[in-house]
Amino acid sequence: MSKQILRDSLAVRRLLDVNPSDLKDDVIAINRVTKVVKGGKNLSFSALVVVGDSHGHAGFGMGKAREVPMAIKKAIEQAKKNLIKLNLKGTSIPHQVIGHYGSAQVLLKPASEGTGVIAGGPVRKVMQVAGIHNVLTKSLGTSNPHNVVKATFAALLSLKDAAHVAETRSKTVDEIRGREPREAVGTV
């Protein structure tokens, strides 16, 4: 998924029926930033935060301010505006997918019940707030948390459920899954 497609998909504001009290936030990275000006150096902080309701809604945001708490608050507000609905299959994902953003790549694989979240750093935090409890992941390429989070969301946005794939192919869900139609099973 290219940077522009990810930017466009997150730029579309969708009204989701998410209770604000259900949202949990998690700080992924705080970065100290200095800007050199004529009178010296201006110190500020940037924060990267993910929010989610543990039921298939997640978003990320970035905030910048002179103090850390204000930067986190701005990032949380930005993340709430970027909430997306994810296509999940129970507590896992429906199929394997790779998300790209810049030089970061994130591989997500579905896992059986009881496996847990096999992930590190930023990917683990995204999976936890999204409500994905059984998944195998591998972060490839850069370890920059900003690009890893964006690659993770690119992968999550490209997940498709069986009903959507069946509709685009003009087939039934059973045909997509490789099963016989229900009527034919009873007659044999």
N, C-alpha and C positions, 0 to 999 in steps of 0.2 A: 504494500500500500504506500503510495507516494505521500510526501509531506503535504501537498496541496489537498489530496483527497481526505486525509486525516483532519486537516484544518477545516475543510468544508463540512465534514460530517459532524465535527464537534461544534462548529459555528451555528448550526441550525438549532435554535432553542426549542426544545420539546418540553411540553408541560407533562411531567410525570406525576402520577398520584403517589408521591412518597411523603410520608409523615416526617416533618423535620426533626421530631424528637427521636425517631428511629435511626437517624443518620449517625454513624460513627466516623470520626476522622483520625487519620494517622499521619504524622509528620515523617516524610521520607528523607528530606535533606534540608539543612540550613547552611547557607553559604554567606560568608562575610565578604562584602564587596566594597572596594574603595575607589573613589573617583578623584583623580588629581586635578585640582583647579588652581587658579592664580593664587588664592590665599592659603593653600595647603591641600589637605586631603579630606574628602567627605566620606565618612564611614556609614555604610548602610548594610542591611541584611536582606537576603532573599530566601524564601521558604518554598518548598515543594511539598504539597499535601494531597492525599487521596481521601475521599469520603465515599461511604456506601452504607446500605441498609442491611447487608448480609442476606438479601433476598433477590439478588440479580440486578441491582442498580448500583452503579459506581461512577465516579468522576474524579478528575484531578485538576489542580489549579496551582498557580504560582503567584506569590505576593512579594512585594518589596517595600521595606520601610526602614526608618532609622532605628527602631527597636524590634527585637525578636517577636514579642507577643503581637505587635501590630502587623508584622509581616505574615505571621501564621493566621491571624484573623482575616486578612485580605485574601490569602490563599484559600482558606476554607470557603469564603464567599464566592470566589471564582470557581472553585470545584463544584459547589452546589448548582451553579449555572450550567455546568458542563455535564450533568448527570446523564447517563445513557442506560437503556434497558438491554440486558445481555440475554442471549439465547443459551440457556443452560439445560442440561439433562439431569434432573435430580440434583445431586450435590457435585456433579462433575460437568465437563463440557461435552458436546455431542461428537466432536471429531478432532483430529489432530490439525493444528494450524501453526503457521509461522508468521510472525508480525515483524515488519521492517520499519525502521525510522532512522534516517541517517546511516551511520555505520553500526547501529545496534540491531540485533536480531533476537527475537524471543520465540522459542519453540514451546508450544503447549500441547500436551498429550492427555487424553482422558485416562482416568485410573479407576480401578474397581473400589467398591466400598471398603473403607477401613485403611486405605493407603495413606491418607493425609495429604498435606500440601508439601510436596517435595520441590522447594524453590528457595532461592536466596535473595536477600536484600529487598530491593524495590518490588520485585515481582511477587514475593511472598505477601507483602503488605497490601498490594492490589488484590490478590486472591482472597485474603482474609476479609477485607471490607466488602468485596463483591459477593461473598457467601459461597465461594467455590471451596469445598472441603476435601475433594479427592482429585488431585491433578499432579502430573509430572511436568516439570519445566526445565528448560536449559537456556541460559542467557549467553548468546554468542556475540562476538564483536566487542564493542566498547562497553565499559562499565560505568559510563556517565549516567547518573540516576535519572536525569531529565530525559535522555534519549531512550533509556531502558523502559521507563514508564510509558512513554509515547508509543514505543514498539509493542508493549504489552496491550495497550488500548487498541492499537491497530489490529492486533491478533484477535482480541475479543470482539471488535466490531465486525470482523469478517466471519464470525461463527454463524452457521446457518442451521436451522432445525429441519427435520425431515419433511414437515408439511410445506415449508417454503420451497424446498428443492423440488418436491413433487409437483407443486403448482407451476413452477417455472418450466418443468419438463412435460407438463400436461399428462401426468401419470398419477396413480394412487400411491399412498404412503407404503402400502404392502409391496408394490412393484419396485419402489426405490430400495426398500430393505431387502429385496430378493426373496420374499415369501410368496406363497401361492395366495390368490384371492380367497377370501373367507368362504364364499359360496362353494367354490370348487373343493375345498377341504371336506365339507360336510357330505358331498355326493359320492366321494370315492370310498 
